[in-house]
Structures are given as structure tokens and as C-alpha cells.
Amino acid sequence: MSHYEESADAYEKSIPLMLKIDESVLLDIYPYYCDALEALKRFDKLDQTILQWYQVMQKQMKSLSPGDKNVALANYFIACVQGSLGRNNLNDAERYLNDAERYIKDKNRYEYMYLLFYRAQLRMLQGRYDEALQLNAERLRMCNFIDDKPTLVPVHKQRADILMQAGRFKEAAQMYARTYLLSDSLNRAKS
């Protein structure tokens, strides 16, 4: 619902509690917390959280199934990508994307959709607009297939941003308009 401030505050308060009660739950909390921190552009806090996450993950790895280990590591590296892109460190972002991809065994999982999103972001920042649009189109198809309308908004906005950066202003304006209409319809449905 894009209440990032409230989300980040709730996650921050829950982490010390979960460290005492059940650390394994943190492997599910950290990805959402990092998403909120990225949205708020709190990259120093994101870096601190990634370090804390890594320490918890190291303790929990022995008790995880191979599939759960892959998911945990993919999510962890995606958070590393978020921090790298936030600091415009494109080389690290590329490396972390490759690390995340190694652990994504199922292309129908949200981790793969995140991978596509951030790889498209990176390609846009690198000026490789056609590749960025192809990655975005794949993510868009997946969102439509699973009927995940709230996820469509950032994917549409990303497409508009790529088109804008590529100098395709008319197409970008049309996509921004579609993004606005989609966001507005979702907000009205929540009311």
C-alpha cells in the first residue's frame, strides 16, 4: 500500500523482538524491510540491515532446506543490489544480480521477478535501453499472468522511465498516463 515509513518503523521494531523469540522469522522480514528502506532512500540503514541480515542468515543456514537456502540467498543478494543501485555502484549491482540469479531455481517465484526488475534498472542506468525494455516486458508478462495488479504499478513506471531515458518521450508520456490510471484505480479499490 506504499506506506513505507510505517512499514520501515514496524520492521525496525520487530527485529529486536524476533532476535529474542525466533530468529528464523527474520529471513522473511528482512526482504520487506529492505524494500521499505530502498523506497525511502535510506541507503545507510539499508547497508546496516544487510550486514545484520547476513549474520542472522549465517546462523540459520544449517537448519534450512536446500530450497529455503536458495530463496534466502537470492533475497539477500537482491537487497545487496538495492543498496548498490541506490549508491549508483553499477559494477557491484551487476555482480550481486549474478549472485542472486545463481540461487533462483524457479522462474515463477517473486525473486525472479525482482531479478528482472533490478536487471532492467541496471540496464537503464547503463544506457542499454533496448535490453532494459525487454527485461521489463518479461516482468510485465509475469505480472499479468499472475494477475498481480499492485506490482504492475512500479513495472509500468519503470517502463515509462526507460522510455523517457531513451528519448522516446511520446511513448513515455503514454506509459506514465497508464501508470497513473492503474494506480488511481487500485487506490479507489482500496477505499
C-alpha positions in Angstrom: 0.0 0.0 0.0 3.1 2.2 -0.2 3.1 3.1 3.5 6.9 2.8 3.6 7.5 5.0 6.6 5.1 2.9 8.7 6.4 -0.3 7.3 10.1 0.5 8.0 9.2 1.6 11.5 7.3 -1.7 12.2 10.0 -3.8 10.8 12.7 -2.0 12.7 10.8 -2.5 16.0 10.1 -6.2 15.2 13.7 -7.2 14.5 15.0 -7.0 18.1 11.9 -8.9 19.3 12.4 -11.6 16.8 16.1 -11.9 17.7 14.9 -12.9 21.1 11.9 -15.0 20.1 12.6 -16.7 16.8 15.5 -15.5 14.5 14.3 -17.7 11.6 11.3 -15.4 11.1 13.8 -12.6 10.2 14.7 -14.3 7.0 11.1 -13.4 5.9 11.1 -9.9 7.4 14.4 -8.6 6.1 13.4 -8.6 2.4 10.4 -6.5 3.1 12.3 -4.2 5.4 15.0 -3.6 2.8 12.2 -2.9 0.2 10.9 -0.2 2.5 14.3 1.2 3.2 15.0 1.4 -0.6 11.7 3.2 -1.2 12.6 5.7 1.5 16.2 6.0 0.0 17.7 5.2 3.4 20.8 3.5 2.0 22.9 3.8 5.1 20.3 2.0 7.1 19.9 -0.5 4.2 23.6 -1.3 4.4 23.4 -1.8 8.1 20.4 -4.1 7.8 22.1 -6.1 5.1 25.0 -6.7 7.4 22.7 -7.7 10.3 20.7 -10.0 7.9 23.9 -11.7 6.8 24.8 -12.5 10.4 21.3 -14.0 11.1 21.4 -15.9 7.8 24.8 -17.5 8.7 23.3 -18.8 11.9 20.1 -20.1 10.2 21.6 -21.7 7.2 22.3 -25.1 8.8 18.6 -25.5 9.7 17.2 -24.6 6.2 16.3 -27.0 3.4 18.2 -26.5 0.1 15.3 -24.8 -1.4 14.9 -22.4 1.5 18.6 -21.7 1.4 18.4 -20.7 -2.2 15.4 -18.4 -1.5 17.2 -16.8 1.5 20.4 -16.2 -0.5 18.5 -14.9 -3.6 16.6 -12.4 -1.4 19.8 -11.4 0.4 21.6 -10.6 -2.9 18.6 -8.7 -4.2 18.9 -6.5 -1.2 22.6 -6.0 -2.0 21.5 -4.9 -5.5 19.1 -2.4 -4.0 21.9 -0.8 -1.9 24.3 -0.8 -4.8 21.9 0.8 -7.3 20.9 3.3 -4.6 24.5 4.4 -4.4 24.9 4.2 -8.2 27.5 1.5 -7.9 26.7 -0.3 -11.1 29.6 -2.8 -11.1 28.6 -4.1 -7.6 24.9 -4.2 -8.7 25.8 -6.4 -11.7 27.8 -8.7 -9.5 25.1 -9.0 -7.0 22.5 -9.6 -9.7 24.6 -12.5 -11.0 24.9 -13.9 -7.4 21.1 -13.7 -6.9 20.5 -15.4 -10.2 22.6 -18.4 -9.2 20.2 -19.1 -6.4 16.9 -18.6 -8.2 15.9 -22.1 -9.3 12.3 -21.3 -10.2 11.4 -18.5 -12.7 7.9 -18.4 -11.3 8.9 -17.1 -7.9 8.9 -13.4 -6.9 12.7 -13.5 -6.5 12.9 -13.9 -10.3 10.5 -11.0 -10.9 12.7 -8.9 -8.6 15.8 -10.0 -10.6 14.1 -8.9 -13.8 13.1 -5.6 -12.3 16.5 -4.7 -11.0 18.4 -6.0 -14.0 16.1 -3.7 -16.1 17.0 -0.8 -13.7 20.7 -1.5 -14.1 20.4 -1.7 -17.9 18.6 1.6 -18.0 21.3 3.2 -15.9 23.9 1.7 -18.2 22.1 3.3 -21.2 21.2 -0.2 -22.6 17.6 0.8 -23.2 16.5 -2.0 -25.5 17.7 -4.6 -23.1 16.0 -2.8 -20.2 12.7 -2.7 -22.2 13.0 -6.5 -22.9 13.6 -7.3 -19.3 10.7 -5.0 -18.3 8.4 -6.6 -20.8 9.2 -10.1 -19.4 8.4 -8.9 -15.9 5.2 -7.2 -17.2 4.1 -10.5 -18.8 4.7 -12.3 -15.5 2.6 -9.7 -13.5 -0.2 -10.0 -16.0 -0.1 -13.8 -15.9 -0.3 -14.0 -12.1 -2.8 -11.0 -12.0 -0.7 -9.0 -9.5 -2.1 -5.6 -10.2 -0.3 -3.7 -7.3 3.0 -5.0 -8.7 2.1 -3.6 -12.1 2.4 0.0 -11.0 6.2 0.0 -10.4 6.7 -2.1 -13.5 4.7 0.3 -15.6 6.5 3.3 -14.1 9.9 1.6 -14.8 8.9 1.1 -18.4 7.9 4.8 -18.6 11.2 5.8 -17.0 13.2 3.6 -19.5 11.3 5.1 -22.4 12.0 8.6 -21.1 15.7 8.0 -20.7 15.8 6.5 -24.2 14.4 9.8 -25.6 11.1 8.1 -26.6 9.0 10.9 -25.0 5.6 10.3 -26.6 5.7 6.6 -25.6 6.9 7.6 -22.1 4.1 10.1 -21.7 1.5 7.4 -22.7 3.0 4.9 -20.2 3.1 7.5 -17.4 -0.6 8.1 -18.1 -1.4 4.4 -18.0 0.6 4.1 -14.8 -1.4 6.9 -13.2 -4.7 5.4 -14.2 -3.7 2.0 -12.9 -2.5 3.5 -9.6 -5.7 5.5 -9.3 -7.9 2.5 -10.0 -6.1 0.5 -7.4 -6.3 3.3 -4.8 -10.1 3.6 -5.4 -10.5 -0.2 -5.0 -8.8 0.1 -1.6 -11.2 2.8 -0.4 
